[in-house]
Amino acid sequence: QVQLVESGGGLVQAGGSLRLSCAASGRTFNAMGWFRQAPGKEREFVAVIIIWSGGTTLYADSVKGRFTISRDNAKNTVYLQVNSLKPEDSAVYYCAATPKGNAYSNYRSKFMYDYWGQGTQVTVSS
């Protein structure tokens, strides 16, 4: 049974930091990423680490330079270090994973991913 379990969300002041974790079990994946969804908005891409390509990372423009995605192979866990948080970063953050993908895949699309975690809430106060 495949499971993605997120943790690390919380309430933080603007400018603060958090580290989100996503522990995967049940199978291996070609890519693991993070998406977020604020109330009344579409689920949007945040970051992805493409495992089959040696750990290539992609970021949404809105988080580039502030967020860092990384992976611990031994623990089959992906992390999202989120720094310099802004109120507009407030959302439920979801871990996503796919066993598919190649050099032509659109890893920024939520439709690329087969497995999702339950989400972890990040709230940034101003």
Secondary structure, 3 states (H helix, E strand, C coil): CCEEEEECCEEEECCCCEEEEEEEECCCCCEEEEEEECCCCCCEEEEEEEHHHCCEEEECCCCCCCEEEEEECCCCEEEEEECCCCHHHCEEEEEEEECCCCCCCCCCCHHHCCEECCCEEEEEEC
